[in-house]
């Protein structure tokens, strides 16, 4: 189930987690009523177009959508720089 992204959705903060390969993207609005987790790209295919788009970002290994945040995990050898920018772009400008 694809989260509903309000037109004025913004990433208001990016938090580190105890896992150095995971970041939490805090949002200014609720995007889903229930938690949706995709542990690999295959789980998202045909189920969630936003998750599919996030898995298309090189290095992304899992995605979790919660009420007002998204957690993204990456491969250990991949740097966060490009991933962060692309995740923000997908959340704020999903077109």
N, C-alpha and C positions, 0 to 999 in steps of 0.2 A: 504494500500500500504506500503510495507516494505521499509524503508530507505535503500539507497545503502551505505554500509560501505567500505570505501577505505581500502586496506590492511595495510596502515601505520597510521590508525586512532588512535589518542591519546586524552585522556582527559587532557586538559592543565590547567584547573582550576575548582574548585567546589565553586560555590557562594551560600551564603545563600540568602533567599528572605524574604520579610515581613511576609510571612507565615512560621512559624517554622516547619511545616510539609512538606515543599517543598524545594528541592535543584535543582540548575541549574548546569548541567554538560557541561561546555564549551569545544568545540572540536577544533582540529587543522585543520579541513576540513569540507566542506559542505556535509551534508548527505541527504538532501531533498530540493526540490525546493519550496515546499509548506508546511505549517504547518499541521501536523496530530495530532489530540488529541484523546485520548482514556480515557474516564471518568470512565470506569470500564472494568473488564476482558472480559465480554461478547462482548463488542464492538470490541475487538481485534481478537476474535476467527475467524479464516479463512481469516482475512484481513491483519494481520501483524505478522509475526513470531517473530520479535524482541520484539514487544509489548507483545505478549503472553509470551515470556520468562521472561520479566520484571515482569509481573503480577504473575509469578510463584515464585517470591521472596516474602517470607513471610512479610506482612505488606504494600506492595505497593498497592496504591488505584487508582492512575491515572498516565498517561504518556503522555507527549507532545513532539513531535519531531519538531524542527524548523531547519532553514538552517544550523547553525553550533553549535547548543546546544540541549540538552535534559533536560526537567524538569520532575522530578519524585516527586510525592506526596506519603506520607505514613500515616498510622494510627497514631493518637496522642500517643498511648501507646507503639508504637514500636520505638526502638532506631535506630539511623542512622548507627552505626558501620558496621554491616553486610550488610546492604542494599547498602551502598556506594561501598564497595569492590565488591559486586556481579554485580552492575550496570557497574562499570568500566571494570570488566572482560568481561561482555557481549558486551560492546562497542569495546574494544580493541582486544578481542579474541573470535569472535562470533562462532567459529567452534564447 
